[in-house]
Amino acid sequence: MLNLETFPFNHYHFRKFNQELKTAGSFDALMLKKEALKREGGMKFIRLYYNKEEYKQKYLKGVYSDLRSMYDTEMPYVFWGDLHALFLKRTKNV
């Protein structure tokens, strides 16, 4: 079960993520922009990054930089998906 005790996302993360979602137009569009998804032959695929540090340096900066220590996946889609799920849960309860 996703909760803020397991994932230390805060108001600033949610606000930035909301802005990015609005700009991109959808979660999948944002994931394409963050290179967590790729398109091939009209299909979407989850991207893998074996060099986690490289992905963190590229996408976990600014407001997200304090999340670097908890980012430990080769699939950034999973990380952003957890943030998205908690964002939706939080906005539903507001």
DRENLUM-429650 format. One record per residue: x, y, z of N, C-alpha, C, O in turn. Coordinates in pm, whole numbers, plus 50000, padded with zeros to 5 digits. Example, Ala and Ser with C-alpha at 12.3 -4.5 7.8 and 13.67 -1.06 7.14 Angstrom:
BEGIN
<n.x = 51319; n.y = 49431; n.z = 50780; ca.x = 51230; ca.y = 49550; ca.z = 50780; c.x = 51320; c.y = 49670; c.z = 50780; o.x = 51424; o.y = 49668; o.z = 50846>
<n.x = 51285; n.y = 49775; n.z = 50708; ca.x = 51367; ca.y = 49894; ca.z = 50714; c.x = 51290; c.y = 50003; c.z = 50787; o.x = 51341; o.y = 50114; o.z = 50804>
end
This chain:
BEGIN
<n.x = 50083; n.y = 49882; n.z = 50000; ca.x = 50000; ca.y = 50000; ca.z = 50000; c.x = 50087; c.y = 50124; c.z = 50000; o.x = 50182; o.y = 50134; o.z = 50078>
<n.x = 50056; n.y = 50217; n.z = 49914; ca.x = 50133; ca.y = 50341; ca.z = 49904; c.x = 50093; c.y = 50439; c.z = 50013; o.x = 49975; o.y = 50465; o.z = 50035>
<n.x = 50193; n.y = 50492; n.z = 50081; ca.x = 50166; ca.y = 50596; ca.z = 50179; c.x = 50287; c.y = 50689; c.z = 50188; o.x = 50395; o.y = 50657; o.z = 50140>
<n.x = 50266; n.y = 50803; n.z = 50251; ca.x = 50371; ca.y = 50903; ca.z = 50260; c.x = 50479; c.y = 50868; c.z = 50361; o.x = 50583; o.y = 50933; o.z = 50365>
<n.x = 50457; n.y = 50766; n.z = 50444; ca.x = 50562; ca.y = 50721; ca.z = 50534; c.x = 50667; c.y = 50641; c.z = 50457; o.x = 50786; o.y = 50651; o.z = 50486>
<n.x = 50622; n.y = 50563; n.z = 50360; ca.x = 50713; ca.y = 50484; ca.z = 50277; c.x = 50780; c.y = 50572; c.z = 50172; o.x = 50899; o.y = 50558; o.z = 50145>
<n.x = 50703; n.y = 50662; n.z = 50113; ca.x = 50752; ca.y = 50750; ca.z = 50007; c.x = 50745; c.y = 50894; c.z = 50056; o.x = 50636; o.y = 50948; o.z = 50069>
<n.x = 50858; n.y = 50956; n.z = 50085; ca.x = 50858; ca.y = 51089; ca.z = 50147; c.x = 50832; c.y = 51204; c.z = 50050; o.x = 50907; o.y = 51302; o.z = 50049>
<n.x = 50729; n.y = 51193; n.z = 49971; ca.x = 50693; ca.y = 51303; ca.z = 49881; c.x = 50628; c.y = 51412; c.z = 49964; o.x = 50555; o.y = 51384; o.z = 50059>
<n.x = 50654; n.y = 51537; n.z = 49928; ca.x = 50598; ca.y = 51648; ca.z = 50004; c.x = 50519; c.y = 51743; c.z = 49913; o.x = 50506; o.y = 51719; o.z = 49793>
<n.x = 50469; n.y = 51848; n.z = 49972; ca.x = 50387; ca.y = 51946; ca.z = 49901; c.x = 50459; c.y = 52001; c.z = 49777; o.x = 50398; o.y = 52018; o.z = 49672>
<n.x = 50588; n.y = 52027; n.z = 49790; ca.x = 50665; ca.y = 52084; ca.z = 49678; c.x = 50677; c.y = 51984; c.z = 49563; o.x = 50669; o.y = 52022; o.z = 49446>
<n.x = 50695; n.y = 51858; n.z = 49596; ca.x = 50701; ca.y = 51754; ca.z = 49492; c.x = 50567; c.y = 51745; c.z = 49419; o.x = 50563; o.y = 51740; o.z = 49296>
<n.x = 50458; n.y = 51742; n.z = 49497; ca.x = 50325; ca.y = 51731; ca.z = 49437; c.x = 50292; c.y = 51853; c.z = 49351; o.x = 50233; o.y = 51840; o.z = 49243>
<n.x = 50329; n.y = 51971; n.z = 49399; ca.x = 50300; ca.y = 52093; ca.z = 49322; c.x = 50376; c.y = 52093; c.z = 49189; o.x = 50318; o.y = 52123; o.z = 49085>
<n.x = 50505; n.y = 52059; n.z = 49194; ca.x = 50586; ca.y = 52053; ca.z = 49072; c.x = 50531; c.y = 51945; c.z = 48977; o.x = 50520; o.y = 51967; o.z = 48856>
<n.x = 50498; n.y = 51831; n.z = 49033; ca.x = 50446; ca.y = 51721; ca.z = 48952; c.x = 50315; c.y = 51761; c.z = 48886; o.x = 50293; o.y = 51730; o.z = 48768>
<n.x = 50228; n.y = 51829; n.z = 48959; ca.x = 50101; ca.y = 51877; ca.z = 48903; c.x = 50126; c.y = 51972; c.z = 48787; o.x = 50059; o.y = 51963; o.z = 48684>
<n.x = 50220; n.y = 52063; n.z = 48803; ca.x = 50255; ca.y = 52156; ca.z = 48694; c.x = 50305; c.y = 52080; c.z = 48571; o.x = 50267; o.y = 52111; o.z = 48458>
<n.x = 50389; n.y = 51981; n.z = 48594; ca.x = 50443; ca.y = 51902; ca.z = 48484; c.x = 50333; c.y = 51823; c.z = 48414; o.x = 50331; o.y = 51813; o.z = 48291>
<n.x = 50240; n.y = 51766; n.z = 48492; ca.x = 50127; ca.y = 51692; ca.z = 48433; c.x = 50043; c.y = 51784; c.z = 48345; o.x = 50007; o.y = 51748; o.z = 48233>
<n.x = 50012; n.y = 51902; n.z = 48395; ca.x = 49931; ca.y = 51997; ca.z = 48319; c.x = 50000; c.y = 52037; c.z = 48190; o.x = 49937; o.y = 52044; o.z = 48085>
<n.x = 50129; n.y = 52063; n.z = 48196; ca.x = 50205; ca.y = 52102; ca.z = 48078; c.x = 50211; c.y = 51989; c.z = 47975; o.x = 50194; o.y = 52011; o.z = 47856>
<n.x = 50235; n.y = 51867; n.z = 48024; ca.x = 50247; ca.y = 51751; ca.z = 47935; c.x = 50111; c.y = 51708; c.z = 47879; o.x = 50103; o.y = 51663; o.z = 47764>
<n.x = 50006; n.y = 51723; n.z = 47958; ca.x = 49872; ca.y = 51685; ca.z = 47912; c.x = 49821; c.y = 51553; c.z = 47966; o.x = 49700; o.y = 51531; o.z = 47971>
<n.x = 49911; n.y = 51465; n.z = 48006; ca.x = 49871; ca.y = 51335; ca.z = 48063; c.x = 49992; c.y = 51272; c.z = 48130; o.x = 50106; o.y = 51315; o.z = 48110>
<n.x = 49965; n.y = 51171; n.z = 48210; ca.x = 50075; ca.y = 51102; ca.z = 48277; c.x = 50167; c.y = 51035; c.z = 48175; o.x = 50289; o.y = 51045; o.z = 48185>
<n.x = 50109; n.y = 50966; n.z = 48077; ca.x = 50193; ca.y = 50899; ca.z = 47976; c.x = 50275; c.y = 51000; c.z = 47896; o.x = 50391; o.y = 50973; o.z = 47865>
<n.x = 50217; n.y = 51113; n.z = 47863; ca.x = 50292; ca.y = 51217; ca.z = 47790; c.x = 50409; c.y = 51267; c.z = 47875; o.x = 50519; o.y = 51290; o.z = 47825>
<n.x = 50385; n.y = 51282; n.z = 48004; ca.x = 50493; ca.y = 51323; ca.z = 48094; c.x = 50600; c.y = 51215; c.z = 48104; o.x = 50719; o.y = 51246; o.z = 48109>
<n.x = 50559; n.y = 51090; n.z = 48107; ca.x = 50655; ca.y = 50980; ca.z = 48115; c.x = 50739; c.y = 50970; c.z = 47988; o.x = 50857; o.y = 50934; o.z = 47993>
<n.x = 50680; n.y = 51003; n.z = 47875; ca.x = 50759; ca.y = 51009; ca.z = 47751; c.x = 50861; c.y = 51121; c.z = 47760; o.x = 50976; o.y = 51105; o.z = 47719>
<n.x = 50819; n.y = 51235; n.z = 47814; ca.x = 50908; ca.y = 51350; ca.z = 47828; c.x = 51022; c.y = 51319; c.z = 47926; o.x = 51136; o.y = 51361; o.z = 47904>
<n.x = 50992; n.y = 51248; n.z = 48033; ca.x = 51092; ca.y = 51211; ca.z = 48133; c.x = 51169; c.y = 51085; c.z = 48094; o.x = 51248; o.y = 51032; o.z = 48172>
<n.x = 51145; n.y = 51036; n.z = 47974; ca.x = 51211; ca.y = 50919; ca.z = 47919; c.x = 51192; c.y = 50794; c.z = 48005; o.x = 51280; o.y = 50708; o.z = 48012>
<n.x = 51076; n.y = 50785; n.z = 48070; ca.x = 51041; ca.y = 50665; ca.z = 48145; c.x = 50963; c.y = 50569; c.z = 48056; o.x = 50955; o.y = 50450; o.z = 48084>
<n.x = 50907; n.y = 50622; n.z = 47948; ca.x = 50840; ca.y = 50544; ca.z = 47844; c.x = 50904; c.y = 50578; c.z = 47710; o.x = 50964; o.y = 50684; o.z = 47694>
<n.x = 50890; n.y = 50487; n.z = 47615; ca.x = 50932; ca.y = 50516; ca.z = 47478; c.x = 50827; c.y = 50459; c.z = 47384; o.x = 50753; o.y = 50367; o.z = 47418>
<n.x = 50822; n.y = 50516; n.z = 47266; ca.x = 50730; ca.y = 50468; ca.z = 47162; c.x = 50811; c.y = 50396; c.z = 47055; o.x = 50914; o.y = 50444; o.z = 47009>
<n.x = 50760; n.y = 50281; n.z = 47018; ca.x = 50819; ca.y = 50205; ca.z = 46907; c.x = 50706; c.y = 50140; c.z = 46831; o.x = 50627; o.y = 50064; o.z = 46888>
<n.x = 50697; n.y = 50168; n.z = 46704; ca.x = 50594; ca.y = 50108; ca.z = 46620; c.x = 50453; c.y = 50136; c.z = 46670; o.x = 50365; o.y = 50050; o.z = 46658>
<n.x = 50430; n.y = 50255; n.z = 46725; ca.x = 50298; ca.y = 50291; ca.z = 46773; c.x = 50264; c.y = 50235; c.z = 46910; o.x = 50154; o.y = 50258; o.z = 46962>
<n.x = 50356; n.y = 50162; n.z = 46970; ca.x = 50335; ca.y = 50103; ca.z = 47102; c.x = 50419; c.y = 50179; c.z = 47205; o.x = 50523; o.y = 50235; o.z = 47172>
<n.x = 50373; n.y = 50178; n.z = 47330; ca.x = 50450; ca.y = 50238; ca.z = 47439; c.x = 50518; c.y = 50126; c.z = 47519; o.x = 50458; o.y = 50023; o.z = 47547>
<n.x = 50643; n.y = 50151; n.z = 47553; ca.x = 50721; ca.y = 50056; ca.z = 47630; c.x = 50787; c.y = 50126; c.z = 47747; o.x = 50829; o.y = 50241; o.z = 47736>
<n.x = 50796; n.y = 50057; n.z = 47860; ca.x = 50869; ca.y = 50109; ca.z = 47975; c.x = 51018; c.y = 50100; c.z = 47945; o.x = 51068; o.y = 49997; o.z = 47900>
<n.x = 51088; n.y = 50210; n.z = 47970; ca.x = 51233; ca.y = 50213; ca.z = 47948; c.x = 51307; c.y = 50166; c.z = 48071; o.x = 51262; o.y = 50187; o.z = 48184>
<n.x = 51419; n.y = 50103; n.z = 48049; ca.x = 51507; ca.y = 50058; ca.z = 48157; c.x = 51634; c.y = 50142; c.z = 48155; o.x = 51687; o.y = 50175; o.z = 48049>
<n.x = 51682; n.y = 50175; n.z = 48273; ca.x = 51808; ca.y = 50249; ca.z = 48289; c.x = 51894; c.y = 50173; c.z = 48389; o.x = 51865; o.y = 50171; o.z = 48508>
<n.x = 51998; n.y = 50111; n.z = 48339; ca.x = 52087; ca.y = 50035; ca.z = 48426; c.x = 52179; c.y = 50127; c.z = 48504; o.x = 52229; o.y = 50091; o.z = 48610>
<n.x = 52202; n.y = 50247; n.z = 48450; ca.x = 52281; ca.y = 50348; ca.z = 48519; c.x = 52185; c.y = 50442; c.z = 48593; o.x = 52144; o.y = 50545; o.z = 48539>
<n.x = 52152; n.y = 50406; n.z = 48715; ca.x = 52054; ca.y = 50483; ca.z = 48794; c.x = 52104; c.y = 50624; c.z = 48822; o.x = 52025; o.y = 50718; o.z = 48821>
<n.x = 52234; n.y = 50638; n.z = 48846; ca.x = 52291; ca.y = 50770; ca.z = 48878; c.x = 52273; c.y = 50867; c.z = 48762; o.x = 52246; o.y = 50985; o.z = 48783>
<n.x = 52288; n.y = 50819; n.z = 48641; ca.x = 52271; ca.y = 50904; ca.z = 48523; c.x = 52126; c.y = 50955; c.z = 48513; o.x = 52104; o.y = 51073; o.z = 48484>
<n.x = 52030; n.y = 50868; n.z = 48538; ca.x = 51890; ca.y = 50909; ca.z = 48533; c.x = 51861; c.y = 51009; c.z = 48645; o.x = 51792; o.y = 51109; o.z = 48622>
<n.x = 51913; n.y = 50983; n.z = 48764; ca.x = 51890; ca.y = 51074; ca.z = 48877; c.x = 51944; c.y = 51213; c.z = 48846; o.x = 51878; o.y = 51313; o.z = 48873>
<n.x = 52063; n.y = 51220; n.z = 48790; ca.x = 52124; ca.y = 51349; ca.z = 48758; c.x = 52042; c.y = 51425; c.z = 48654; o.x = 52035; o.y = 51548; o.z = 48656>
<n.x = 51982; n.y = 51352; n.z = 48564; ca.x = 51907; ca.y = 51416; ca.z = 48456; c.x = 51766; c.y = 51459; c.z = 48500; o.x = 51720; o.y = 51565; o.z = 48459>
<n.x = 51699; n.y = 51379; n.z = 48582; ca.x = 51558; ca.y = 51404; ca.z = 48612; c.x = 51525; c.y = 51431; c.z = 48759; o.x = 51418; o.y = 51486; o.z = 48789>
<n.x = 51611; n.y = 51396; n.z = 48849; ca.x = 51585; ca.y = 51423; ca.z = 48991; c.x = 51671; c.y = 51542; c.z = 49035; o.x = 51768; o.y = 51527; o.z = 49108>
<n.x = 51631; n.y = 51657; n.z = 48987; ca.x = 51702; ca.y = 51780; ca.z = 49020; c.x = 51601; c.y = 51885; c.z = 49061; o.x = 51480; o.y = 51866; o.z = 49046>
<n.x = 51650; n.y = 51995; n.z = 49111; ca.x = 51560; ca.y = 52099; ca.z = 49159; c.x = 51478; c.y = 52048; c.z = 49276; o.x = 51533; o.y = 51993; o.z = 49372>
<n.x = 51348; n.y = 52066; n.z = 49269; ca.x = 51257; ca.y = 52023; ca.z = 49376; c.x = 51272; c.y = 51874; c.z = 49405; o.x = 51259; o.y = 51831; o.z = 49520>
<n.x = 51301; n.y = 51796; n.z = 49301; ca.x = 51309; ca.y = 51650; ca.z = 49319; c.x = 51445; c.y = 51601; c.z = 49370; o.x = 51459; o.y = 51482; o.z = 49399>
<n.x = 51544; n.y = 51687; n.z = 49383; ca.x = 51679; ca.y = 51642; ca.z = 49417; c.x = 51687; c.y = 51570; c.z = 49551; o.x = 51771; o.y = 51481; o.z = 49569>
<n.x = 51601; n.y = 51606; n.z = 49646; ca.x = 51605; ca.y = 51537; ca.z = 49776; c.x = 51549; c.y = 51395; c.z = 49770; o.x = 51554; o.y = 51323; o.z = 49869>
<n.x = 51495; n.y = 51356; n.z = 49655; ca.x = 51443; ca.y = 51220; ca.z = 49638; c.x = 51548; c.y = 51123; c.z = 49583; o.x = 51521; o.y = 51003; o.z = 49570>
<n.x = 51665; n.y = 51174; n.z = 49549; ca.x = 51769; ca.y = 51089; ca.z = 49490; c.x = 51804; c.y = 50968; c.z = 49576; o.x = 51827; o.y = 50859; o.z = 49524>
<n.x = 51809; n.y = 50988; n.z = 49707; ca.x = 51850; ca.y = 50878; ca.z = 49794; c.x = 51748; c.y = 50764; c.z = 49795; o.x = 51785; o.y = 50649; o.z = 49819>
<n.x = 51622; n.y = 50792; n.z = 49769; ca.x = 51520; ca.y = 50686; ca.z = 49769; c.x = 51497; c.y = 50626; c.z = 49631; o.x = 51428; o.y = 50525; o.z = 49619>
<n.x = 51554; n.y = 50688; n.z = 49528; ca.x = 51537; ca.y = 50635; ca.z = 49392; c.x = 51630; c.y = 50515; c.z = 49375; o.x = 51752; o.y = 50531; o.z = 49373>
<n.x = 51573; n.y = 50397; n.z = 49362; ca.x = 51653; ca.y = 50276; ca.z = 49349; c.x = 51583; c.y = 50177; c.z = 49257; o.x = 51543; o.y = 50068; o.z = 49299>
<n.x = 51568; n.y = 50217; n.z = 49133; ca.x = 51501; ca.y = 50130; ca.z = 49036; c.x = 51564; c.y = 50149; c.z = 48899; o.x = 51619; o.y = 50254; o.z = 48868>
<n.x = 51556; n.y = 50047; n.z = 48818; ca.x = 51600; ca.y = 50058; ca.z = 48680; c.x = 51485; c.y = 50102; c.z = 48590; o.x = 51504; o.y = 50126; o.z = 48471>
<n.x = 51365; n.y = 50112; n.z = 48649; ca.x = 51245; ca.y = 50152; ca.z = 48574; c.x = 51190; c.y = 50282; c.z = 48634; o.x = 51112; o.y = 50277; o.z = 48729>
<n.x = 51229; n.y = 50396; n.z = 48579; ca.x = 51179; ca.y = 50522; ca.z = 48633; c.x = 51027; c.y = 50532; c.z = 48630; o.x = 50969; o.y = 50606; o.z = 48709>
<n.x = 50964; n.y = 50459; n.z = 48541; ca.x = 50817; ca.y = 50461; ca.z = 48533; c.x = 50755; c.y = 50417; c.z = 48666; o.x = 50651; o.y = 50469; o.z = 48706>
<n.x = 50818; n.y = 50324; n.z = 48735; ca.x = 50769; ca.y = 50276; ca.z = 48864; c.x = 50779; c.y = 50388; c.z = 48967; o.x = 50684; o.y = 50412; o.z = 49042>
<n.x = 50892; n.y = 50455; n.z = 48972; ca.x = 50912; ca.y = 50566; ca.z = 49066; c.x = 50809; c.y = 50676; c.z = 49043; o.x = 50741; o.y = 50718; o.z = 49136>
<n.x = 50797; n.y = 50722; n.z = 48918; ca.x = 50702; ca.y = 50829; ca.z = 48886; c.x = 50559; c.y = 50781; c.z = 48904; o.x = 50471; o.y = 50859; o.z = 48941>
<n.x = 50534; n.y = 50653; n.z = 48879; ca.x = 50400; ca.y = 50597; ca.z = 48898; c.x = 50358; c.y = 50601; c.z = 49043; o.x = 50241; o.y = 50627; o.z = 49074>
<n.x = 50453; n.y = 50575; n.z = 49135; ca.x = 50422; ca.y = 50584; ca.z = 49278; c.x = 50391; c.y = 50729; c.z = 49316; o.x = 50298; o.y = 50755; o.z = 49392>
<n.x = 50470; n.y = 50822; n.z = 49264; ca.x = 50442; ca.y = 50963; ca.z = 49291; c.x = 50305; c.y = 51002; c.z = 49237; o.x = 50229; o.y = 51072; o.z = 49303>
<n.x = 50274; n.y = 50955; n.z = 49117; ca.x = 50145; ca.y = 50984; ca.z = 49055; c.x = 50030; c.y = 50926; c.z = 49137; o.x = 49930; o.y = 50994; o.z = 49158>
<n.x = 50043; n.y = 50803; n.z = 49181; ca.x = 49937; ca.y = 50739; ca.z = 49260; c.x = 49912; c.y = 50814; c.z = 49391; o.x = 49797; o.y = 50834; o.z = 49430>
<n.x = 50019; n.y = 50854; n.z = 49459; ca.x = 50003; ca.y = 50928; ca.z = 49583; c.x = 49949; c.y = 51068; c.z = 49557; o.x = 49871; o.y = 51121; o.z = 49637>
<n.x = 49989; n.y = 51129; n.z = 49446; ca.x = 49935; ca.y = 51259; ca.z = 49407; c.x = 49783; c.y = 51248; c.z = 49387; o.x = 49708; o.y = 51331; o.z = 49436>
<n.x = 49740; n.y = 51146; n.z = 49315; ca.x = 49596; ca.y = 51127; ca.z = 49291; c.x = 49522; c.y = 51099; c.z = 49422; o.x = 49413; o.y = 51151; o.z = 49444>
<n.x = 49581; n.y = 51018; n.z = 49507; ca.x = 49521; ca.y = 50987; ca.z = 49636; c.x = 49509; c.y = 51114; c.z = 49721; o.x = 49407; o.y = 51136; o.z = 49786>
<n.x = 49611; n.y = 51195; n.z = 49719; ca.x = 49613; ca.y = 51318; ca.z = 49797; c.x = 49510; c.y = 51418; c.z = 49744; o.x = 49439; o.y = 51481; o.z = 49823>
<n.x = 49502; n.y = 51434; n.z = 49613; ca.x = 49410; ca.y = 51531; ca.z = 49556; c.x = 49264; c.y = 51484; c.z = 49571; o.x = 49172; o.y = 51566; o.z = 49577>
<n.x = 49245; n.y = 51353; n.z = 49576; ca.x = 49110; ca.y = 51299; ca.z = 49595; c.x = 49059; c.y = 51329; c.z = 49735; o.x = 48940; o.y = 51351; o.z = 49756>
<n.x = 49151; n.y = 51329; n.z = 49832; ca.x = 49115; ca.y = 51352; ca.z = 49972; c.x = 49107; c.y = 51500; c.z = 50009; o.x = 49068; o.y = 51532; o.z = 50122>
<n.x = 49141; n.y = 51587; n.z = 49919; ca.x = 49138; ca.y = 51732; ca.z = 49949; c.x = 48998; c.y = 51786; c.z = 49936; o.x = 48976; o.y = 51905; o.z = 49958>
end
